[in-house]
Amino acid sequence: MDRTNPATGEALEPIESDTDADIDAALEIASEAFEEWREVPINERQQLIGNAADVLRENKQEYAELMTEEMGKPLSGAVSEVEKCAWACEYYEERADEHLQDETIGSDAHTKTFTSYEPIGPVLAVMPWNYPMWQVFRFIAPHITAGNVGLLKHASNVPGVAQAIEDVMHEAGFPEGVFQSLIIHSDPVEGIIRDERLAAVTLTGSEGAGRAVAEAAGSEIKKSVLELGGNDPFVVLDDADVDAAASVAAGARTLNSGQSCIASKRFIVHEDVYDAFTEKFIEEMDELTIGDPMDDDTDIGPQAREDLMEDLHDQVERTVEAGATCELGGEPLDRDGFFYPPTVLTDVPRDSASANEEVFGPSAAVFEVSSEDEAIELANDIDYGLGASVWTADLARGERVAHEFEAGMTYVNQLVKSDPRLPFGGVKDSGYGRELGRKGIHEFVNEKTVWVQSADTN
């Protein structure tokens, strides 16, 4: 695997890829490991995932620097990401047995009927580069603790992180084969999904990749979970605290240098507060510091790859050509690395690129609406349905609007974010299934009905 430091454009030392023989061996090891791992008592599995949290925290600076080197994330955000991975591990250390305990269901007299939650086998996790540790640990923490085993196909620009994650699991004491990282490109994925030794697959990534994985898994009648893209609305109503909304909006758009599926991307603002919000929002975006991601003062680092920066700029250019006004930014920075500045577009046509496509970088599209109903209509007028937020002083109004959003996650006076305690996922072209929380751990278990009849009643 070739690697490039996106802050400098310089090549990093490549990492050797796995061969077809390596893949076959990994599947065999996973299949054998599952038969033993599934029998390990849940309290022992919980202890091991707790150990993983300790390993993550003990080495968080090392893991953070590796992420920043491979994909350009500001170091402060990378450290926070490792901490969040540890939090997810600790959550399932505490709650996995509770979430997986048998559920008694009343039925006939003289019977005992219940649902048992049992692991299903090796699961392939196809994961992206933007949160290269968090995306993987939000798979590992619930599903390995539930008794499944995991195979990771990570993004090709973060192979070092993929290896580091496997090292975390080994250091935490997990048995060999319970979690393996495959250093491969995308071509072998379909064959792995179709292999009879694999039970299920989960993917976080693009809509196109999701469709391909779903097609392969569906044809094999295997369970799949997809967390795909988003073009999340950030709705500011006429009674919102404009300063608070604008301040959070800038962070919500530029978190992880704007490279987040749940980043707010379309800012839909009531006409009564439009001018005040837009002025404050541009000011907040303009004050963000762009620079070396290893510098603690940096807010926005480079885009992860040169082609991604070029795609982002193409979307901005096509949106301006369609009639939008560029209020801030709008051009790649003239420096080494793949840097794109905070960008704000207004007067954005509703059929333009920034209105309809996932914009994966620090470019924001601002829309003016005349009513709450128009705001909801515009928020939902998209093929995606991942997250949405609404800003208002009236919490009852906010909750009502949140129910109107066609999205898997809705927030009132808060940016959309993931939390180990809450289910995470989308609707429409943003995918299906849920990660995290009690709902997430149940995605890859057999919800088995058990009926026990008293012998003297037969």
Secondary structure, DSSP 8 states (H G I E B T S, - for coil): --EE-TTT--EE-------HHHHHHHHHHHHHHHHHHTTS-HHHHHHHHHHHHHHHHHTHHHHHHHHHHHH---HHHHHHHHHHHHHHHHHHHHHHHHHHS-EE---STTEEEEEEEEE--EEEEE--SSSTTHHHHHHHHHHHHTT-EEEEE--TT-HHHHHHHHHHHHHHT--TTSEEEE---STTHHHHHHSTT--EEEEES-HHHHHHHHHHHHHTT-EEEEE----EEEEE-TTS-HHHHHHHHHHHHHGGGG--TTSEEEEEEETTTHHHHHHHHHHHHHT--B--TTSTT-SB---SSHHHHHHHHHHHHHHHHTT-EEEE--S--SSSS-----EEEES--TTSHHHHS---SSEEEEEEESSHHHHHHHHHSSSEESEEEEE-S-HHHHHHHHHHS-SSEEEESS-----TTS-B--EETTEES-BSHHHHHTTTEEEEEEEEE-GGG-
